[in-house]
Amino acid sequence: MNSPMGSSWSAILRVSFSQRMAVALLMGFSSGLPLLLATGSVLQAWLKEAGVDLGTIGLFALVGLPYTLKFLWAPLLDRFAPITGMGRRRGWLLPIQLTLIAAIAGLGLTDPALSLSGVTLAAFLVAFFSASQDIVIDAYRRESLADDEQGLGASFYVNGYRVGMLLASGGGLILADFIPFQAVYWVMALAMLPGLITTLVCVEPPVTTGMPRTLREAVVEPFVEYFSRQDAVLILLFVLLYKVGEMMASQMTTPFYLELGFGKAEIGTVVKLFGFWATVLGGVLGGVLILRLGLYRGLWLFGVLQAIGLIGFVILAQLGHSLPGLALAVTSENLFSGMATTAYVAFMATLTNKRFTATQYALLSSLMGIPRVVVTTPTGYLAEWLGWEGFFLFCMAATVPGLWLLTRFRTWMEVEEARARN
């Protein structure tokens, strides 16, 4: 495959409108749709409407454990190809998606007012098969795109993911005003069909490096191979730290807006109108710029912009209740965060060995979630101690360690990018 890196804008447009990018977009949609059905706003609203107490609703967050632990069974998806003739990735994706659709529809057959245990089991199955789908889709994207296409592919995938989440959350809650929650889940099960059709018609990526020959090889070798690399431990630290400042800030934005006197309707309107589209634009812009700049420079530039974008919150803290200020803060943070996320996802994809894509990517993507759970926990106390301006300045400073680690990777990353261009 000829590399578009550094080539004309017309070549970049051809890649952008290629079948490979369409597949990345649709698979992203298929990944994003189930998340909030099993662990987020749709299920929470259904439980609340059924009279479940807040403590129990909070415990339902544990249903999402498969998303954090998916690296445990990812080796099975690297080792085996269950359907002859479909290949390793499509051969897993088809039965997983069929089972996921059945699990979503099955969740719609439960009733939290009659049996919370039934709802819990069904939601866990949705989360498990959704996480399994994510493993295979991440591996497919890595193996079907050239190294220098990973950035653009990540932007299409991430934007498709966000559209899927928006349909499930916003669309699901709107539908719930007109039809029972059970029927909402049946509609969402049908909404998974585009992803299933994509699996049936897309092309299986070639296995250029061979599959693991034994289960032991599939379980042990991904970790042995990874930790034999230069800067292996520093790369894991980078994965943990690159977006930690943005995650800390995001954790406290809603309390921040409310304390400044914004109403819930104002927050919802501005966040949905400006935030969503700024994130989509940031993702697309980031993917295109990575093709021109390369992944190392993209990670560096977008990481700096991600930190600068947090200044909008500092300005808003000074302005107080100002809708233009709120729009500025939301737009800048989401635009630059979208660009950084695209580079971040692309970077993790390029780190994987194609023999063990599913296992290594599952491990790295599981690490992504650790800062959101662990590092963001004390953010409320930090905001009380530092004040809002000081808190967001602290979040900006928290981006520095990740950017410093990135400078350690410059030599080998630029060598890898030069090799991908040739």
Secondary structure, 3 states (H helix, E strand, C coil): CCCCCCCCHHHHHHHHCCHHHHHHHHHHHHHHCCHHHHCCHHHHHHHHHCCCCHHHHHHHHHHHHHHHHHHHCHHHHHHCCCCCCCCHHHHHHHHHHHHHHHHHHHHCCCCCCCCHHHHHHHHHHHHHHHHHHHHHHHHHHHHHCCHHHHHHHHHHHHHHHHHHHHHHHHHHHHHCCCCCHHHHHHHHHHHCHHHHHHHHHCCCCCCCCCCCCCHHHHHHHHHHHHHCCCCHHHHHHHHHHCCHHHHHHHHCHHHHHHHCCCCHHHHHHHHHHHHHHHHHHHHHHHHHHHHHHCHHHHHHHHHHHHHHHCHHHHHHHHHCCCHHHHHHHHHHHHHHHHHHHHHHHHHHHHCCCCCCHHHHHHHHHHHHHHHHHCCCCCHHHHHHHHHHHHHHHHHHHCCHHHHHHHHCCHHHHHHHHHHHHC
